[in-house]
Amino acid sequence: MDHFNYVDGALCAEDVPLERIAEAVGTPFYVYSTATLERHFQVLDEALSSHMPQRRRLIAFAVKACPNIAVIATLARLGAGADVVSEGEMRRALAAGVPGDKIVFSGVGKTDAEIKFALEHNVGQLNVESEPELAAISRVATSMGVAAPIALRVNPDVDARTHAKISTGGAETKFGIPIDRAAALAQEAAAAPGIELVGLATHIGSQLTELEPFAAAFAKLVEAARALSAQGVRLRRLDLGGGLGVPYQRSNTAPPLPFDYGAVVAKALDGFECDVVIEPGRLVAANAGVLVSKIIYVKEGAARSFLVCDAAMNDLARPAIYESWHDIEPVKAPSSSEPVAPIDVVGPICETGDRFAQQRPLPPIAPGELIAFRSAGAYGASMSSEYNSRLLAPEVLVKGDRFEIIRSRPTYAEMLKRDRVPDWLE
Ligand code: LLP
């Protein structure tokens, strides 16, 4: 459920018409709904607590999905931690008020500088993805005179049955430690200087629409954890990663409910005493945000018609990269008598892939009118770029009838002044 609905013929974010935001900030822009972010977090939290009332849990929001500090702060107030994959993301989480000990630092390529930064800020858990990384963390922590809390990220070799580019649990991917090597590495970690082995972690992929792959991966993780405890290696935490999918298409059947995901988690961990961490990104943020764009032209091509809008693949890269679907809605509610017709929705960038939708049935939309790309709150703004020297779209957060710019649109002067012309060209 989200809080983007038509009220009196106008698409609103909570109680704010998107048209009003467009007048204030221009287009294109991202807008997030506080109530939706909060609701998604709470539904997940309740799903875990209702199935496992006694177990301590941490929901570490995957910052990469939507790294705006105001968004992270909204979730932090509800008790969320943060899953980060770079010093930049960790800085954002800290700036949003997430305490260091609620931060999980993942990623296959942490540098010495990032490890040091994380330890200086009391990171709760570093997820180790390889033998050389374990050695690096041990070396950095020892030089600082601290013990680094680590979890071994295990690759369970489970097919997440999702898009190949966001599937991370297979043996052929770069992620995690092969499950058959985890026990030996855990023994090594338990004995390594500067290392405190706190748990095991896994993350098999994103936008999972079935629960079976989770169940299979969690079962393997718990089996590995049990085997280690039998050998005297005590693990107090299991980190199950993120990955639960969201409905991108209102007309489609929805992916599994958080409640049922909670049941899968509870069943897998049953009888194994430990805290649980999950790292959801998309589930919390995707349907809490939309990208609003203005139609510049309606173009009649030789074979197709096109809505040319002022947002492009640099603003929302997902359709170009993953051929992903985003529902598109006119901001002014169409009248029921208007017939829909198939049309391509494209941006102004000079690439054929700069296309949000092909042959999408839409009502007539005129130049100057606004459209909203739904489900853009996760991996939307966070994956945007300045490609074609287009300014990054601003971000807006709505709460009830209020809205605030939480990242402003840069100016062209700001864009240009980052470049330097060497003396020899003066
Ligand atoms: N934990 C780790 C270690 C991850 O790598 C990810 C996502 C998450 C948690 C959060 O996964 P989520 O709950 O959001 O599925 N750009 C792609 C998605 C990439 C996901 C990368 N890792 C997209 O737009 O679909």
Boltz pocket constraint, residues with backbone or C-beta under 6 A from the ligand:
constraints:
  - pocket:
      binder: B
      contacts: [[A, 62], [A, 65], [A, 83], [A, 106], [A, 107], [A, 166], [A, 203], [A, 205], [A, 206], [A, 207], [A, 241], [A, 242], [A, 243], [A, 244], [A, 279], [A, 280], [A, 281], [A, 282], [A, 283], [A, 318], [A, 322], [A, 378], [A, 379], [A, 383]]
      max_distance: 6.0
